[in-house]
Amino acid sequence: MTVDFRLYRGLEIYPLVFSHRPAVSGRAHNYDDGFDAAVRIQEPGVADGVTRSRVFRLDAREPFRNAGDARRASTAYAETMIDTCAKDRTLFD
C-alpha cells in the first residue's frame, strides 16, 4: 500500500478519506452515501523516529460526493490551518 502525502511549509499532510456510512453486513464498501474526510498533519520523520502529529476532521455539512473531492478538501483544509496558525503556537498544542 502506498501512502500519499504532500509536503507543505515543512509539514507532511496526509488526507484521510472514509465512507460516510459504514458498510452493511456482507458488503465490503458503502460508497453510495458519499465520503467524509479528515487530515493528519505531521512533522517530517527524523532519525530517532520521534515526530509529532495531529488529526483534524473536516466539518462538512454534507458528505462529499466522491473520494477525490474529499481528498482535495482535506488537503486545502490542512494548508489553511498551517497558513493561519499563530506564530507563537503550533498545530500540535
HTML snippet that shows the backbone in 3Dmol.js (N, CA, C, O; Angstrom):
<script src="https://3Dmol.org/build/3Dmol-min.js"></script>
<div id="view" style="width:600px;height:400px;position:relative"></div>
<script>
const pdb = `
ATOM      1  N   MET A   1       0.839  -1.175   0.000  1.00  0.00           N
ATOM      2  CA  MET A   1       0.000   0.000   0.000  1.00  0.00           C
ATOM      3  C   MET A   1       0.885   1.240   0.000  1.00  0.00           C
ATOM      4  O   MET A   1       1.831   1.323   0.784  1.00  0.00           O
ATOM      5  N   THR A   2       0.598   2.180  -0.848  1.00  0.00           N
ATOM      6  CA  THR A   2       1.350   3.428  -0.906  1.00  0.00           C
ATOM      7  C   THR A   2       0.638   4.487  -0.074  1.00  0.00           C
ATOM      8  O   THR A   2      -0.588   4.599  -0.101  1.00  0.00           O
ATOM      9  N   VAL A   3       1.407   5.241   0.645  1.00  0.00           N
ATOM     10  CA  VAL A   3       0.847   6.327   1.433  1.00  0.00           C
ATOM     11  C   VAL A   3       1.229   7.624   0.739  1.00  0.00           C
ATOM     12  O   VAL A   3       2.407   7.966   0.644  1.00  0.00           O
ATOM     13  N   ASP A   4       0.230   8.338   0.258  1.00  0.00           N
ATOM     14  CA  ASP A   4       0.472   9.596  -0.413  1.00  0.00           C
ATOM     15  C   ASP A   4       0.371  10.732   0.588  1.00  0.00           C
ATOM     16  O   ASP A   4      -0.560  10.792   1.391  1.00  0.00           O
ATOM     17  N   PHE A   5       1.336  11.623   0.529  1.00  0.00           N
ATOM     18  CA  PHE A   5       1.267  12.809   1.363  1.00  0.00           C
ATOM     19  C   PHE A   5       1.829  13.978   0.583  1.00  0.00           C
ATOM     20  O   PHE A   5       2.508  13.808  -0.429  1.00  0.00           O
ATOM     21  N   ARG A   6       1.536  15.159   1.073  1.00  0.00           N
ATOM     22  CA  ARG A   6       2.026  16.386   0.452  1.00  0.00           C
ATOM     23  C   ARG A   6       2.860  17.105   1.492  1.00  0.00           C
ATOM     24  O   ARG A   6       2.449  17.231   2.646  1.00  0.00           O
ATOM     25  N   LEU A   7       4.023  17.576   1.091  1.00  0.00           N
ATOM     26  CA  LEU A   7       4.869  18.364   1.966  1.00  0.00           C
ATOM     27  C   LEU A   7       4.518  19.831   1.748  1.00  0.00           C
ATOM     28  O   LEU A   7       4.628  20.334   0.630  1.00  0.00           O
ATOM     29  N   TYR A   8       4.101  20.517   2.802  1.00  0.00           N
ATOM     30  CA  TYR A   8       3.674  21.908   2.701  1.00  0.00           C
ATOM     31  C   TYR A   8       4.267  22.693   3.860  1.00  0.00           C
ATOM     32  O   TYR A   8       3.976  22.408   5.022  1.00  0.00           O
ATOM     33  N   ARG A   9       5.084  23.665   3.550  1.00  0.00           N
ATOM     34  CA  ARG A   9       5.736  24.518   4.547  1.00  0.00           C
ATOM     35  C   ARG A   9       6.426  23.704   5.638  1.00  0.00           C
ATOM     36  O   ARG A   9       6.368  24.055   6.816  1.00  0.00           O
ATOM     37  N   GLY A  10       7.068  22.635   5.243  1.00  0.00           N
ATOM     38  CA  GLY A  10       7.838  21.815   6.164  1.00  0.00           C
ATOM     39  C   GLY A  10       7.042  20.786   6.943  1.00  0.00           C
ATOM     40  O   GLY A  10       7.601  20.115   7.810  1.00  0.00           O
ATOM     41  N   LEU A  11       5.746  20.639   6.659  1.00  0.00           N
ATOM     42  CA  LEU A  11       4.920  19.649   7.351  1.00  0.00           C
ATOM     43  C   LEU A  11       4.324  18.686   6.339  1.00  0.00           C
ATOM     44  O   LEU A  11       4.043  19.060   5.200  1.00  0.00           O
ATOM     45  N   GLU A  12       4.135  17.450   6.760  1.00  0.00           N
ATOM     46  CA  GLU A  12       3.525  16.442   5.902  1.00  0.00           C
ATOM     47  C   GLU A  12       2.012  16.466   6.103  1.00  0.00           C
ATOM     48  O   GLU A  12       1.520  16.508   7.231  1.00  0.00           O
ATOM     49  N   ILE A  13       1.284  16.439   4.984  1.00  0.00           N
ATOM     50  CA  ILE A  13      -0.179  16.432   5.011  1.00  0.00           C
ATOM     51  C   ILE A  13      -0.654  15.097   4.455  1.00  0.00           C
ATOM     52  O   ILE A  13      -0.326  14.736   3.325  1.00  0.00           O
ATOM     53  N   TYR A  14      -1.424  14.368   5.250  1.00  0.00           N
ATOM     54  CA  TYR A  14      -1.974  13.079   4.849  1.00  0.00           C
ATOM     55  C   TYR A  14      -3.500  13.169   4.805  1.00  0.00           C
ATOM     56  O   TYR A  14      -4.134  13.171   5.860  1.00  0.00           O
ATOM     57  N   PRO A  15      -4.109  13.245   3.619  1.00  0.00           N
ATOM     58  CA  PRO A  15      -5.573  13.250   3.541  1.00  0.00           C
ATOM     59  C   PRO A  15      -6.125  11.889   3.978  1.00  0.00           C
ATOM     60  O   PRO A  15      -5.582  10.849   3.604  1.00  0.00           O
ATOM     61  N   LEU A  16      -7.190  11.896   4.758  1.00  0.00           N
ATOM     62  CA  LEU A  16      -7.829  10.672   5.231  1.00  0.00           C
ATOM     63  C   LEU A  16      -9.284  10.697   4.760  1.00  0.00           C
ATOM     64  O   LEU A  16     -10.055  11.571   5.156  1.00  0.00           O
ATOM     65  N   VAL A  17      -9.646   9.751   3.929  1.00  0.00           N
ATOM     66  CA  VAL A  17     -10.985   9.713   3.331  1.00  0.00           C
ATOM     67  C   VAL A  17     -11.642   8.388   3.701  1.00  0.00           C
ATOM     68  O   VAL A  17     -11.015   7.331   3.623  1.00  0.00           O
ATOM     69  N   PHE A  18     -12.914   8.454   4.106  1.00  0.00           N
ATOM     70  CA  PHE A  18     -13.610   7.234   4.508  1.00  0.00           C
ATOM     71  C   PHE A  18     -15.090   7.361   4.180  1.00  0.00           C
ATOM     72  O   PHE A  18     -15.609   8.467   4.021  1.00  0.00           O
ATOM     73  N   SER A  19     -15.758   6.232   4.081  1.00  0.00           N
ATOM     74  CA  SER A  19     -17.187   6.206   3.755  1.00  0.00           C
ATOM     75  C   SER A  19     -17.997   6.947   4.810  1.00  0.00           C
ATOM     76  O   SER A  19     -17.706   6.869   6.004  1.00  0.00           O
ATOM     77  N   HIS A  20     -19.022   7.667   4.351  1.00  0.00           N
ATOM     78  CA  HIS A  20     -19.874   8.427   5.274  1.00  0.00           C
ATOM     79  C   HIS A  20     -20.646   7.491   6.205  1.00  0.00           C
ATOM     80  O   HIS A  20     -20.796   7.771   7.394  1.00  0.00           O
ATOM     81  N   ARG A  21     -21.122   6.400   5.663  1.00  0.00           N
ATOM     82  CA  ARG A  21     -21.843   5.404   6.467  1.00  0.00           C
ATOM     83  C   ARG A  21     -21.094   4.066   6.390  1.00  0.00           C
ATOM     84  O   ARG A  21     -20.559   3.707   5.341  1.00  0.00           O
ATOM     85  N   PRO A  22     -21.061   3.343   7.498  1.00  0.00           N
ATOM     86  CA  PRO A  22     -20.396   2.035   7.479  1.00  0.00           C
ATOM     87  C   PRO A  22     -21.091   1.075   6.511  1.00  0.00           C
ATOM     88  O   PRO A  22     -22.286   1.195   6.244  1.00  0.00           O
ATOM     89  N   ALA A  23     -20.327   0.141   6.002  1.00  0.00           N
ATOM     90  CA  ALA A  23     -20.891  -0.872   5.108  1.00  0.00           C
ATOM     91  C   ALA A  23     -21.829  -1.786   5.882  1.00  0.00           C
ATOM     92  O   ALA A  23     -21.600  -2.088   7.053  1.00  0.00           O
ATOM     93  N   VAL A  24     -22.879  -2.217   5.214  1.00  0.00           N
ATOM     94  CA  VAL A  24     -23.799  -3.165   5.845  1.00  0.00           C
ATOM     95  C   VAL A  24     -23.192  -4.559   5.791  1.00  0.00           C
ATOM     96  O   VAL A  24     -22.277  -4.826   5.012  1.00  0.00           O
ATOM     97  N   SER A  25     -23.700  -5.412   6.604  1.00  0.00           N
ATOM     98  CA  SER A  25     -23.181  -6.774   6.684  1.00  0.00           C
ATOM     99  C   SER A  25     -23.194  -7.449   5.314  1.00  0.00           C
ATOM    100  O   SER A  25     -24.192  -7.405   4.593  1.00  0.00           O
ATOM    101  N   GLY A  26     -22.090  -8.060   4.977  1.00  0.00           N
ATOM    102  CA  GLY A  26     -21.991  -8.790   3.718  1.00  0.00           C
ATOM    103  C   GLY A  26     -21.486  -7.948   2.555  1.00  0.00           C
ATOM    104  O   GLY A  26     -21.271  -8.481   1.466  1.00  0.00           O
ATOM    105  N   ARG A  27     -21.291  -6.648   2.754  1.00  0.00           N
ATOM    106  CA  ARG A  27     -20.774  -5.781   1.686  1.00  0.00           C
ATOM    107  C   ARG A  27     -19.438  -5.197   2.132  1.00  0.00           C
ATOM    108  O   ARG A  27     -19.257  -4.846   3.297  1.00  0.00           O
ATOM    109  N   ALA A  28     -18.533  -5.101   1.210  1.00  0.00           N
ATOM    110  CA  ALA A  28     -17.196  -4.607   1.537  1.00  0.00           C
ATOM    111  C   ALA A  28     -17.168  -3.092   1.734  1.00  0.00           C
ATOM    112  O   ALA A  28     -16.468  -2.604   2.621  1.00  0.00           O
ATOM    113  N   HIS A  29     -17.914  -2.339   0.924  1.00  0.00           N
ATOM    114  CA  HIS A  29     -17.868  -0.879   0.970  1.00  0.00           C
ATOM    115  C   HIS A  29     -19.264  -0.297   0.818  1.00  0.00           C
ATOM    116  O   HIS A  29     -20.173  -0.947   0.301  1.00  0.00           O
ATOM    117  N   ASN A  30     -19.418   0.932   1.276  1.00  0.00           N
ATOM    118  CA  ASN A  30     -20.659   1.659   1.067  1.00  0.00           C
ATOM    119  C   ASN A  30     -20.291   3.040   0.530  1.00  0.00           C
ATOM    120  O   ASN A  30     -20.125   3.987   1.298  1.00  0.00           O
ATOM    121  N   TYR A  31     -20.164   3.148  -0.790  1.00  0.00           N
ATOM    122  CA  TYR A  31     -19.770   4.406  -1.406  1.00  0.00           C
ATOM    123  C   TYR A  31     -20.969   5.229  -1.860  1.00  0.00           C
ATOM    124  O   TYR A  31     -20.799   6.383  -2.253  1.00  0.00           O
ATOM    125  N   ASP A  32     -22.166   4.674  -1.817  1.00  0.00           N
ATOM    126  CA  ASP A  32     -23.350   5.361  -2.321  1.00  0.00           C
ATOM    127  C   ASP A  32     -23.720   6.592  -1.491  1.00  0.00           C
ATOM    128  O   ASP A  32     -24.291   7.542  -2.026  1.00  0.00           O
ATOM    129  N   ASP A  33     -23.407   6.590  -0.214  1.00  0.00           N
ATOM    130  CA  ASP A  33     -23.774   7.700   0.664  1.00  0.00           C
ATOM    131  C   ASP A  33     -22.700   8.782   0.743  1.00  0.00           C
ATOM    132  O   ASP A  33     -22.839   9.721   1.526  1.00  0.00           O
ATOM    133  N   GLY A  34     -21.647   8.672  -0.041  1.00  0.00           N
ATOM    134  CA  GLY A  34     -20.610   9.694  -0.067  1.00  0.00           C
ATOM    135  C   GLY A  34     -19.483   9.417   0.906  1.00  0.00           C
ATOM    136  O   GLY A  34     -19.359   8.325   1.460  1.00  0.00           O
ATOM    137  N   PHE A  35     -18.664  10.444   1.098  1.00  0.00           N
ATOM    138  CA  PHE A  35     -17.434  10.287   1.872  1.00  0.00           C
ATOM    139  C   PHE A  35     -17.267  11.413   2.882  1.00  0.00           C
ATOM    140  O   PHE A  35     -17.725  12.535   2.661  1.00  0.00           O
ATOM    141  N   ASP A  36     -16.608  11.102   3.991  1.00  0.00           N
ATOM    142  CA  ASP A  36     -16.186  12.084   4.976  1.00  0.00           C
ATOM    143  C   ASP A  36     -14.664  12.189   4.873  1.00  0.00           C
ATOM    144  O   ASP A  36     -14.005  11.337   4.278  1.00  0.00           O
ATOM    145  N   ALA A  37     -14.123  13.253   5.466  1.00  0.00           N
ATOM    146  CA  ALA A  37     -12.685  13.462   5.343  1.00  0.00           C
ATOM    147  C   ALA A  37     -12.092  13.991   6.640  1.00  0.00           C
ATOM    148  O   ALA A  37     -12.760  14.647   7.440  1.00  0.00           O
ATOM    149  N   ALA A  38     -10.840  13.687   6.812  1.00  0.00           N
ATOM    150  CA  ALA A  38     -10.027  14.219   7.900  1.00  0.00           C
ATOM    151  C   ALA A  38      -8.627  14.407   7.314  1.00  0.00           C
ATOM    152  O   ALA A  38      -8.368  14.047   6.165  1.00  0.00           O
ATOM    153  N   VAL A  39      -7.746  14.964   8.106  1.00  0.00           N
ATOM    154  CA  VAL A  39      -6.378  15.150   7.626  1.00  0.00           C
ATOM    155  C   VAL A  39      -5.422  14.995   8.806  1.00  0.00           C
ATOM    156  O   VAL A  39      -5.691  15.466   9.911  1.00  0.00           O
ATOM    157  N   ARG A  40      -4.305  14.327   8.547  1.00  0.00           N
ATOM    158  CA  ARG A  40      -3.247  14.215   9.557  1.00  0.00           C
ATOM    159  C   ARG A  40      -2.132  15.147   9.137  1.00  0.00           C
ATOM    160  O   ARG A  40      -1.646  15.076   8.008  1.00  0.00           O
ATOM    161  N   ILE A  41      -1.726  16.021  10.042  1.00  0.00           N
ATOM    162  CA  ILE A  41      -0.607  16.918   9.812  1.00  0.00           C
ATOM    163  C   ILE A  41       0.513  16.436  10.720  1.00  0.00           C
ATOM    164  O   ILE A  41       0.322  16.245  11.921  1.00  0.00           O
ATOM    165  N   GLN A  42       1.684  16.242  10.124  1.00  0.00           N
ATOM    166  CA  GLN A  42       2.780  15.609  10.855  1.00  0.00           C
ATOM    167  C   GLN A  42       4.100  16.280  10.535  1.00  0.00           C
ATOM    168  O   GLN A  42       4.321  16.750   9.419  1.00  0.00           O
ATOM    169  N   GLU A  43       4.969  16.318  11.524  1.00  0.00           N
ATOM    170  CA  GLU A  43       6.337  16.764  11.283  1.00  0.00           C
ATOM    171  C   GLU A  43       7.039  15.687  10.454  1.00  0.00           C
ATOM    172  O   GLU A  43       6.735  14.504  10.604  1.00  0.00           O
ATOM    173  N   PRO A  44       7.962  16.071   9.593  1.00  0.00           N
ATOM    174  CA  PRO A  44       8.687  15.062   8.813  1.00  0.00           C
ATOM    175  C   PRO A  44       9.455  14.113   9.732  1.00  0.00           C
ATOM    176  O   PRO A  44       9.851  14.487  10.836  1.00  0.00           O
ATOM    177  N   GLY A  45       9.657  12.897   9.269  1.00  0.00           N
ATOM    178  CA  GLY A  45      10.379  11.899  10.049  1.00  0.00           C
ATOM    179  C   GLY A  45      11.801  12.332  10.345  1.00  0.00           C
ATOM    180  O   GLY A  45      12.452  12.978   9.523  1.00  0.00           O
ATOM    181  N   VAL A  46      12.272  11.972  11.516  1.00  0.00           N
ATOM    182  CA  VAL A  46      13.645  12.282  11.924  1.00  0.00           C
ATOM    183  C   VAL A  46      14.358  10.985  12.267  1.00  0.00           C
ATOM    184  O   VAL A  46      13.729   9.934  12.385  1.00  0.00           O
ATOM    185  N   ALA A  47      15.648  11.062  12.423  1.00  0.00           N
ATOM    186  CA  ALA A  47      16.467   9.869  12.639  1.00  0.00           C
ATOM    187  C   ALA A  47      16.040   9.055  13.860  1.00  0.00           C
ATOM    188  O   ALA A  47      16.039   7.825  13.810  1.00  0.00           O
ATOM    189  N   ASP A  48      15.675   9.731  14.965  1.00  0.00           N
ATOM    190  CA  ASP A  48      15.313   8.982  16.175  1.00  0.00           C
ATOM    191  C   ASP A  48      13.869   8.483  16.144  1.00  0.00           C
ATOM    192  O   ASP A  48      13.435   7.790  17.065  1.00  0.00           O
ATOM    193  N   GLY A  49      13.118   8.828  15.091  1.00  0.00           N
ATOM    194  CA  GLY A  49      11.765   8.313  14.914  1.00  0.00           C
ATOM    195  C   GLY A  49      10.691   9.039  15.690  1.00  0.00           C
ATOM    196  O   GLY A  49       9.530   8.633  15.642  1.00  0.00           O
ATOM    197  N   VAL A  50      11.033  10.107  16.410  1.00  0.00           N
ATOM    198  CA  VAL A  50      10.048  10.838  17.200  1.00  0.00           C
ATOM    199  C   VAL A  50       9.529  12.023  16.391  1.00  0.00           C
ATOM    200  O   VAL A  50      10.278  12.948  16.074  1.00  0.00           O
ATOM    201  N   THR A  51       8.250  11.984  16.063  1.00  0.00           N
ATOM    202  CA  THR A  51       7.614  13.096  15.361  1.00  0.00           C
ATOM    203  C   THR A  51       6.277  13.397  16.029  1.00  0.00           C
ATOM    204  O   THR A  51       5.680  12.534  16.672  1.00  0.00           O
ATOM    205  N   ARG A  52       5.827  14.617  15.868  1.00  0.00           N
ATOM    206  CA  ARG A  52       4.513  14.986  16.391  1.00  0.00           C
ATOM    207  C   ARG A  52       3.529  15.007  15.231  1.00  0.00           C
ATOM    208  O   ARG A  52       3.880  15.361  14.105  1.00  0.00           O
ATOM    209  N   SER A  53       2.294  14.622  15.524  1.00  0.00           N
ATOM    210  CA  SER A  53       1.252  14.688  14.505  1.00  0.00           C
ATOM    211  C   SER A  53      -0.094  14.903  15.199  1.00  0.00           C
ATOM    212  O   SER A  53      -0.249  14.688  16.401  1.00  0.00           O
ATOM    213  N   ARG A  54      -1.048  15.331  14.395  1.00  0.00           N
ATOM    214  CA  ARG A  54      -2.397  15.538  14.914  1.00  0.00           C
ATOM    215  C   ARG A  54      -3.384  15.339  13.773  1.00  0.00           C
ATOM    216  O   ARG A  54      -3.102  15.690  12.627  1.00  0.00           O
ATOM    217  N   VAL A  55      -4.545  14.773  14.095  1.00  0.00           N
ATOM    218  CA  VAL A  55      -5.587  14.534  13.100  1.00  0.00           C
ATOM    219  C   VAL A  55      -6.720  15.533  13.331  1.00  0.00           C
ATOM    220  O   VAL A  55      -7.156  15.754  14.460  1.00  0.00           O
ATOM    221  N   PHE A  56      -7.185  16.132  12.227  1.00  0.00           N
ATOM    222  CA  PHE A  56      -8.291  17.076  12.261  1.00  0.00           C
ATOM    223  C   PHE A  56      -9.382  16.564  11.336  1.00  0.00           C
ATOM    224  O   PHE A  56      -9.110  16.230  10.183  1.00  0.00           O
ATOM    225  N   ARG A  57     -10.600  16.499  11.824  1.00  0.00           N
ATOM    226  CA  ARG A  57     -11.730  16.074  10.995  1.00  0.00           C
ATOM    227  C   ARG A  57     -12.383  17.292  10.360  1.00  0.00           C
ATOM    228  O   ARG A  57     -12.607  18.297  11.034  1.00  0.00           O
ATOM    229  N   LEU A  58     -12.685  17.215   9.085  1.00  0.00           N
ATOM    230  CA  LEU A  58     -13.370  18.301   8.401  1.00  0.00           C
ATOM    231  C   LEU A  58     -14.823  18.306   8.827  1.00  0.00           C
ATOM    232  O   LEU A  58     -15.464  17.259   8.918  1.00  0.00           O
ATOM    233  N   ASP A  59     -15.324  19.473   9.079  1.00  0.00           N
ATOM    234  CA  ASP A  59     -16.715  19.625   9.491  1.00  0.00           C
ATOM    235  C   ASP A  59     -17.535  20.044   8.270  1.00  0.00           C
ATOM    236  O   ASP A  59     -17.873  21.218   8.111  1.00  0.00           O
ATOM    237  N   ALA A  60     -17.846  19.088   7.423  1.00  0.00           N
ATOM    238  CA  ALA A  60     -18.615  19.364   6.210  1.00  0.00           C
ATOM    239  C   ALA A  60     -20.102  19.198   6.520  1.00  0.00           C
ATOM    240  O   ALA A  60     -20.489  18.312   7.281  1.00  0.00           O
ATOM    241  N   ARG A  61     -20.920  20.045   5.933  1.00  0.00           N
ATOM    242  CA  ARG A  61     -22.365  19.976   6.173  1.00  0.00           C
ATOM    243  C   ARG A  61     -22.979  18.728   5.568  1.00  0.00           C
ATOM    244  O   ARG A  61     -23.914  18.150   6.123  1.00  0.00           O
ATOM    245  N   GLU A  62     -22.454  18.323   4.443  1.00  0.00           N
ATOM    246  CA  GLU A  62     -22.930  17.115   3.760  1.00  0.00           C
ATOM    247  C   GLU A  62     -21.727  16.283   3.353  1.00  0.00           C
ATOM    248  O   GLU A  62     -20.623  16.813   3.227  1.00  0.00           O
ATOM    249  N   PRO A  63     -21.923  14.993   3.147  1.00  0.00           N
ATOM    250  CA  PRO A  63     -20.806  14.157   2.698  1.00  0.00           C
ATOM    251  C   PRO A  63     -20.330  14.605   1.314  1.00  0.00           C
ATOM    252  O   PRO A  63     -21.096  15.145   0.516  1.00  0.00           O
ATOM    253  N   PHE A  64     -19.059  14.367   1.059  1.00  0.00           N
ATOM    254  CA  PHE A  64     -18.506  14.643  -0.264  1.00  0.00           C
ATOM    255  C   PHE A  64     -19.028  13.602  -1.244  1.00  0.00           C
ATOM    256  O   PHE A  64     -19.207  12.440  -0.878  1.00  0.00           O
ATOM    257  N   ARG A  65     -19.270  14.004  -2.476  1.00  0.00           N
ATOM    258  CA  ARG A  65     -19.832  13.083  -3.481  1.00  0.00           C
ATOM    259  C   ARG A  65     -18.872  11.972  -3.865  1.00  0.00           C
ATOM    260  O   ARG A  65     -19.293  10.841  -4.113  1.00  0.00           O
ATOM    261  N   ASN A  66     -17.580  12.288  -3.914  1.00  0.00           N
ATOM    262  CA  ASN A  66     -16.610  11.255  -4.296  1.00  0.00           C
ATOM    263  C   ASN A  66     -15.332  11.421  -3.481  1.00  0.00           C
ATOM    264  O   ASN A  66     -15.120  12.445  -2.831  1.00  0.00           O
ATOM    265  N   ALA A  67     -14.501  10.417  -3.528  1.00  0.00           N
ATOM    266  CA  ALA A  67     -13.274  10.403  -2.736  1.00  0.00           C
ATOM    267  C   ALA A  67     -12.313  11.499  -3.171  1.00  0.00           C
ATOM    268  O   ALA A  67     -11.589  12.046  -2.340  1.00  0.00           O
ATOM    269  N   GLY A  68     -12.292  11.827  -4.450  1.00  0.00           N
ATOM    270  CA  GLY A  68     -11.403  12.875  -4.942  1.00  0.00           C
ATOM    271  C   GLY A  68     -11.738  14.232  -4.348  1.00  0.00           C
ATOM    272  O   GLY A  68     -10.841  14.976  -3.954  1.00  0.00           O
ATOM    273  N   ASP A  69     -13.029  14.561  -4.281  1.00  0.00           N
ATOM    274  CA  ASP A  69     -13.452  15.826  -3.671  1.00  0.00           C
ATOM    275  C   ASP A  69     -13.060  15.873  -2.192  1.00  0.00           C
ATOM    276  O   ASP A  69     -12.588  16.901  -1.704  1.00  0.00           O
ATOM    277  N   ALA A  70     -13.255  14.777  -1.491  1.00  0.00           N
ATOM    278  CA  ALA A  70     -12.918  14.707  -0.069  1.00  0.00           C
ATOM    279  C   ALA A  70     -11.413  14.863   0.129  1.00  0.00           C
ATOM    280  O   ALA A  70     -10.976  15.538   1.062  1.00  0.00           O
ATOM    281  N   ARG A  71     -10.642  14.262  -0.718  1.00  0.00           N
ATOM    282  CA  ARG A  71      -9.182  14.340  -0.648  1.00  0.00           C
ATOM    283  C   ARG A  71      -8.688  15.765  -0.886  1.00  0.00           C
ATOM    284  O   ARG A  71      -7.839  16.264  -0.147  1.00  0.00           O
ATOM    285  N   ARG A  72      -9.217  16.413  -1.911  1.00  0.00           N
ATOM    286  CA  ARG A  72      -8.820  17.791  -2.207  1.00  0.00           C
ATOM    287  C   ARG A  72      -9.226  18.735  -1.078  1.00  0.00           C
ATOM    288  O   ARG A  72      -8.473  19.643  -0.725  1.00  0.00           O
ATOM    289  N   ALA A  73     -10.408  18.526  -0.515  1.00  0.00           N
ATOM    290  CA  ALA A  73     -10.880  19.375   0.580  1.00  0.00           C
ATOM    291  C   ALA A  73      -9.999  19.208   1.821  1.00  0.00           C
ATOM    292  O   ALA A  73      -9.703  20.192   2.499  1.00  0.00           O
ATOM    293  N   SER A  74      -9.585  18.001   2.121  1.00  0.00           N
ATOM    294  CA  SER A  74      -8.756  17.781   3.305  1.00  0.00           C
ATOM    295  C   SER A  74      -7.375  18.413   3.130  1.00  0.00           C
ATOM    296  O   SER A  74      -6.814  18.942   4.090  1.00  0.00           O
ATOM    297  N   THR A  75      -6.827  18.364   1.931  1.00  0.00           N
ATOM    298  CA  THR A  75      -5.537  18.996   1.665  1.00  0.00           C
ATOM    299  C   THR A  75      -5.657  20.515   1.787  1.00  0.00           C
ATOM    300  O   THR A  75      -4.806  21.156   2.404  1.00  0.00           O
ATOM    301  N   ALA A  76      -6.703  21.091   1.206  1.00  0.00           N
ATOM    302  CA  ALA A  76      -6.915  22.541   1.287  1.00  0.00           C
ATOM    303  C   ALA A  76      -7.130  22.977   2.736  1.00  0.00           C
ATOM    304  O   ALA A  76      -6.626  24.020   3.151  1.00  0.00           O
ATOM    305  N   TYR A  77      -7.869  22.190   3.500  1.00  0.00           N
ATOM    306  CA  TYR A  77      -8.130  22.491   4.906  1.00  0.00           C
ATOM    307  C   TYR A  77      -6.817  22.526   5.695  1.00  0.00           C
ATOM    308  O   TYR A  77      -6.595  23.436   6.494  1.00  0.00           O
ATOM    309  N   ALA A  78      -5.959  21.545   5.471  1.00  0.00           N
ATOM    310  CA  ALA A  78      -4.667  21.488   6.163  1.00  0.00           C
ATOM    311  C   ALA A  78      -3.805  22.692   5.800  1.00  0.00           C
ATOM    312  O   ALA A  78      -3.184  23.296   6.675  1.00  0.00           O
ATOM    313  N   GLU A  79      -3.763  23.043   4.523  1.00  0.00           N
ATOM    314  CA  GLU A  79      -2.963  24.191   4.105  1.00  0.00           C
ATOM    315  C   GLU A  79      -3.461  25.476   4.753  1.00  0.00           C
ATOM    316  O   GLU A  79      -2.660  26.319   5.156  1.00  0.00           O
ATOM    317  N   THR A  80      -4.775  25.630   4.856  1.00  0.00           N
ATOM    318  CA  THR A  80      -5.341  26.813   5.506  1.00  0.00           C
ATOM    319  C   THR A  80      -4.985  26.837   6.988  1.00  0.00           C
ATOM    320  O   THR A  80      -4.645  27.890   7.527  1.00  0.00           O
ATOM    321  N   MET A  81      -5.061  25.696   7.644  1.00  0.00           N
ATOM    322  CA  MET A  81      -4.709  25.624   9.062  1.00  0.00           C
ATOM    323  C   MET A  81      -3.247  25.987   9.284  1.00  0.00           C
ATOM    324  O   MET A  81      -2.919  26.712  10.223  1.00  0.00           O
ATOM    325  N   ILE A  82      -2.374  25.484   8.425  1.00  0.00           N
ATOM    326  CA  ILE A  82      -0.944  25.779   8.541  1.00  0.00           C
ATOM    327  C   ILE A  82      -0.695  27.269   8.308  1.00  0.00           C
ATOM    328  O   ILE A  82       0.068  27.897   9.042  1.00  0.00           O
ATOM    329  N   ASP A  83      -1.342  27.830   7.286  1.00  0.00           N
ATOM    330  CA  ASP A  83      -1.142  29.239   6.952  1.00  0.00           C
ATOM    331  C   ASP A  83      -1.665  30.190   8.029  1.00  0.00           C
ATOM    332  O   ASP A  83      -1.102  31.267   8.223  1.00  0.00           O
ATOM    333  N   THR A  84      -2.728  29.809   8.728  1.00  0.00           N
ATOM    334  CA  THR A  84      -3.350  30.708   9.702  1.00  0.00           C
ATOM    335  C   THR A  84      -2.930  30.438  11.153  1.00  0.00           C
ATOM    336  O   THR A  84      -3.408  31.108  12.068  1.00  0.00           O
ATOM    337  N   CYS A  85      -2.052  29.477  11.364  1.00  0.00           N
ATOM    338  CA  CYS A  85      -1.589  29.174  12.719  1.00  0.00           C
ATOM    339  C   CYS A  85      -0.751  30.347  13.241  1.00  0.00           C
ATOM    340  O   CYS A  85       0.148  30.837  12.557  1.00  0.00           O
ATOM    341  N   ALA A  86      -1.058  30.779  14.443  1.00  0.00           N
ATOM    342  CA  ALA A  86      -0.318  31.887  15.053  1.00  0.00           C
ATOM    343  C   ALA A  86       1.160  31.533  15.188  1.00  0.00           C
ATOM    344  O   ALA A  86       1.513  30.380  15.435  1.00  0.00           O
ATOM    345  N   LYS A  87       2.002  32.520  15.026  1.00  0.00           N
ATOM    346  CA  LYS A  87       3.460  32.290  15.054  1.00  0.00           C
ATOM    347  C   LYS A  87       3.960  31.806  16.395  1.00  0.00           C
ATOM    348  O   LYS A  87       4.993  31.139  16.464  1.00  0.00           O
ATOM    349  N   ASP A  88       3.249  32.128  17.468  1.00  0.00           N
ATOM    350  CA  ASP A  88       3.682  31.711  18.804  1.00  0.00           C
ATOM    351  C   ASP A  88       3.086  30.367  19.228  1.00  0.00           C
ATOM    352  O   ASP A  88       3.251  29.958  20.378  1.00  0.00           O
ATOM    353  N   ARG A  89       2.399  29.677  18.320  1.00  0.00           N
ATOM    354  CA  ARG A  89       1.789  28.371  18.612  1.00  0.00           C
ATOM    355  C   ARG A  89       2.181  27.367  17.547  1.00  0.00           C
ATOM    356  O   ARG A  89       2.771  27.723  16.527  1.00  0.00           O
ATOM    357  N   THR A  90       1.849  26.120  17.791  1.00  0.00           N
ATOM    358  CA  THR A  90       1.999  25.080  16.770  1.00  0.00           C
ATOM    359  C   THR A  90       0.655  24.381  16.624  1.00  0.00           C
ATOM    360  O   THR A  90      -0.224  24.524  17.474  1.00  0.00           O
ATOM    361  N   LEU A  91       0.505  23.642  15.565  1.00  0.00           N
ATOM    362  CA  LEU A  91      -0.725  22.867  15.364  1.00  0.00           C
ATOM    363  C   LEU A  91      -0.829  21.690  16.327  1.00  0.00           C
ATOM    364  O   LEU A  91      -1.887  21.074  16.453  1.00  0.00           O
ATOM    365  N   PHE A  92       0.269  21.385  17.000  1.00  0.00           N
ATOM    366  CA  PHE A  92       0.318  20.198  17.845  1.00  0.00           C
ATOM    367  C   PHE A  92       0.032  20.511  19.308  1.00  0.00           C
ATOM    368  O   PHE A  92       0.067  19.611  20.147  1.00  0.00           O
ATOM    369  N   ASP A  93      -0.252  21.776  19.627  1.00  0.00           N
ATOM    370  CA  ASP A  93      -0.563  22.170  21.017  1.00  0.00           C
ATOM    371  C   ASP A  93      -1.944  21.723  21.407  1.00  0.00           C
ATOM    372  O   ASP A  93      -2.376  21.965  22.534  1.00  0.00           O
TER     373      ASP A  93
END
`;
const viewer = $3Dmol.createViewer("view");
viewer.addModel(pdb, "pdb");
viewer.setStyle({}, {cartoon: {color: "spectrum"}});
viewer.zoomTo();
viewer.render();
</script>
